């Protein structure tokens, strides 16, 4: 299995998006040491576990464990802002986006990762409650 950018909001979860989600518990003002132009294919930890279980049970060969959709930091920041957070970026890099992961084989196992913007919006809504 080739894992994409796995994220979660557990205290020790690695990765930039995980750190945003963890920080959002403590503050509504996020200063991020990154560029809004960075794009990644994010997959939540729960969807990753579901995918790995399906691959172990029914798969064969190599699978991309990903959502199959790129989201920029700016895309995700808009989700935060719509939920009432303020997001600032200190970087201005504008790299070419990575290739989109092909996830058809994973879909054939009945696994579809939830869109990152939907998962983040649901998490932030829970923090507001």
C-alpha positions as CSV (number, residue, x, y, z in Angstrom):
1,X,0.0,0.0,0.0
2,X,1.2,3.5,-0.9
3,X,-0.1,5.9,1.7
4,X,-1.0,9.5,0.8
5,X,-0.9,12.3,3.3
6,X,-2.6,10.7,6.4
7,X,-4.0,13.2,8.9
8,X,-5.9,13.0,12.3
9,X,-6.4,15.3,15.3
10,X,-5.0,12.9,17.9
11,X,-2.5,14.7,20.1
12,X,0.6,13.1,18.6
13,X,-0.6,12.9,15.0
14,X,2.1,13.8,12.5
15,X,1.9,16.1,9.5
16,X,1.0,19.7,8.8
17,X,-2.8,19.3,8.5
18,X,-2.8,17.3,11.8
19,X,-1.0,20.1,13.5
20,X,-3.6,22.6,12.2
21,X,-6.4,20.5,13.6
22,X,-4.7,20.1,16.9
23,X,-3.9,23.8,17.2
24,X,-7.6,24.6,16.3
25,X,-8.6,23.2,19.7
26,X,-6.6,26.0,21.5
27,X,-7.0,29.0,19.3
28,X,-9.1,30.5,16.6
29,X,-6.1,32.3,15.1
30,X,-3.8,30.0,13.2
31,X,-0.4,31.3,12.0
32,X,1.0,28.6,9.6
33,X,4.5,28.3,8.5
34,X,3.5,27.2,5.0
35,X,2.3,28.5,1.7
36,X,-1.4,28.6,0.7
37,X,-0.3,27.2,-2.7
38,X,0.9,23.8,-1.5
39,X,-1.4,21.0,-2.7
40,X,-1.7,17.5,-1.3
41,X,-3.9,14.4,-1.4
42,X,-5.1,14.0,2.1
43,X,-6.8,10.9,3.7
44,X,-8.1,10.7,7.2
45,X,-6.6,8.0,9.5
46,X,-10.0,6.2,9.8
47,X,-10.3,6.0,6.0
48,X,-6.7,4.7,5.9
49,X,-7.4,2.0,8.4
50,X,-10.6,1.0,6.4
51,X,-8.5,0.8,3.2
52,X,-5.7,-1.3,4.7
53,X,-8.2,-3.8,6.2
54,X,-9.9,-4.1,2.8
55,X,-6.6,-4.6,1.0
56,X,-5.5,-7.2,3.5
57,X,-8.8,-9.1,3.2
58,X,-9.6,-8.8,-0.5
59,X,-6.7,-7.1,-2.3
60,X,-3.7,-8.1,-4.2
61,X,-0.9,-6.0,-5.6
62,X,-0.2,-2.4,-4.9
63,X,-2.9,0.1,-3.9
64,X,-2.8,3.9,-3.6
65,X,-4.4,4.7,-0.2
66,X,-5.5,8.2,-1.0
67,X,-8.6,10.3,-1.7
68,X,-7.6,10.8,-5.3
69,X,-8.2,14.6,-5.0
70,X,-5.7,17.3,-4.4
71,X,-6.5,20.1,-1.9
72,X,-4.4,23.2,-1.5
73,X,-3.6,24.8,1.9
74,X,-5.8,27.7,0.7
75,X,-8.7,25.3,0.1
76,X,-8.5,24.0,3.6
77,X,-8.0,27.4,5.1
78,X,-11.3,28.5,3.5
79,X,-13.0,25.7,5.4
80,X,-11.4,26.9,8.7
81,X,-12.4,30.5,7.9
82,X,-16.0,29.5,7.1
83,X,-16.2,27.8,10.5
84,X,-14.9,31.0,12.3
85,X,-11.1,30.5,12.4
86,X,-8.5,33.0,11.1
87,X,-5.7,31.5,9.1
88,X,-2.5,33.3,8.1
89,X,0.4,31.8,6.0
90,X,4.0,32.9,6.2
91,X,5.2,31.2,3.1
92,X,4.7,32.1,-0.6
93,X,6.1,29.0,-2.4
94,X,4.2,28.1,-5.5
95,X,5.4,24.6,-6.5
96,X,3.9,22.4,-9.2
97,X,1.1,20.2,-7.7
98,X,2.0,16.6,-7.1
99,X,0.4,14.0,-9.4
100,X,-3.1,12.9,-8.5
101,X,-3.2,9.4,-7.0
102,X,-5.2,6.9,-9.0
103,X,-7.6,5.3,-6.6
104,X,-9.8,3.1,-8.9
105,X,-8.3,-0.1,-7.6
106,X,-9.1,0.9,-4.0
107,X,-12.7,1.9,-5.1
108,X,-13.1,-1.6,-6.5
109,X,-12.6,-2.9,-2.9
110,X,-15.5,-0.7,-1.8
111,X,-13.3,1.9,-0.1
112,X,-13.7,5.6,-0.8
113,X,-11.9,8.2,1.3
114,X,-14.1,11.1,2.5
115,X,-13.1,14.5,1.0
116,X,-10.7,16.3,3.3
117,X,-12.8,19.5,3.3
118,X,-15.9,17.6,4.6
119,X,-13.9,15.8,7.3
120,X,-12.3,19.1,8.5
121,X,-15.6,21.0,8.4
122,X,-17.2,18.3,10.6
123,X,-14.3,18.3,13.0
124,X,-14.4,22.1,13.4
125,X,-18.2,22.1,13.8
126,X,-17.6,19.7,16.7
127,X,-15.1,22.1,18.3
128,X,-17.7,24.9,18.2
129,X,-20.3,22.8,20.0
